[in-house]
Amino acid sequence: MIDIRPFASLGHANHGWLDARHHFSFASYHDPERMAWGRIRVWNDDTIGARSGFPPHPHRDMEIITYVRSGAITHQDSLGNKGRTGAGDVQVMSAGKGVTHAEYNLEDVSTTLFQIWIESDEAGVDPAWGAMPFPKDHRDGQFQLLASGDPADGTLTIHADARLLGANLPGGKTVEVALDPARHQYLVASASVTVNGIAAEARDGIAITGETRLTIEAGADEDAELVLVDAR
């Protein structure tokens, strides 16, 4: 099953400094048909204005992944962690038994990012934060693993049976990925693509389950940046 969720149908909140699109129910946006997809609970498509950001606020028992699309975000938390994550790179935070953090765009231009929340497999673990650079040319024409619940993967580690993958797909080219049909996948592309022959436009949500393989083809005229989460 592949369900296309058009970008125009997503929840929308414009706070001036933050222009947010919500793939799932979040804050004042509530849609009982879009509460979660498997263990994926939040996927926000955010544009954060220059020299602005989220002041300190708490979380617990959630795996929070930030994929920066353009610009950069600077993180600081109650554990003493601080770091800047730039375009194409990823940071993860396991909120565990509780952590307070802030996210600021300290740049002179807007930052665009995906913030993705996945339900933790175990409650009350020690909170943690990590970031890692991922050179974009390492994912040209193929999916690159960016975060997972397996520490042996050598990528960013989360406390959830889930994977975050990214790919850069040149216009007219195709990439394939094998899937477990019992799991849930969610895909967003920066440009128009077809997924197993089904058309999707830029920044649409693509909810997938029951599929053993995805064949994704970028439109002929524009390269596509792909972000895929695979979870229980």
FENSULJO-V501674 format. One record per backbone hydrogen bond with DSSP energy under -1.0 kcal/mol. CO is the residue of the C=O (numbers start at 1). NH is the residue of the N-H. Records with the same first field share a line. If there is no record, write none. Layout:
CO=NH, NH
This chain:
1=209
3=207
5=205
6=9
7=10
11=22
13=20
15=17
17=49
18=15
19=47
20=13
21=45
22=11
26=29
29=26
31=34
34=25
37=40
39=119
40=37
42=117
43=23
44=115
45=21
46=113
47=19
48=111
52=105
54=103
57=101
59=99
62=95
63=118
64=93
65=116
66=91
67=114
68=88
70=112
71=87
73=85
74=104
75=83
76=102
77=80
81=77
83=75
85=73
86=89
89=68
90=132
91=66
92=130
93=64
94=128
95=98
96=61
99=59
100=78
101=57
102=76
103=54
104=74
105=52
107=51
111=48
112=69, 70
113=46
114=67
115=44
116=65
117=41, 42
118=63
125=97
128=94
130=92
132=90
135=138
136=139
139=142, 168
144=166
146=156
147=164
148=158
150=153
151=154
156=148
158=160
159=121
160=162
161=232
162=149
163=230
164=146, 147
165=228
166=144
167=226
168=141
169=224
170=173
173=218
175=216
177=214
180=183
181=210
184=231
185=208
186=229
187=206
188=227
189=203
192=219
193=200
194=217
195=198
198=195
200=193
201=204
205=5
206=187
207=3
208=185
212=179
214=177
215=196
216=175
217=194
224=169
225=190
226=167
227=188
228=165
229=186
230=163
231=184
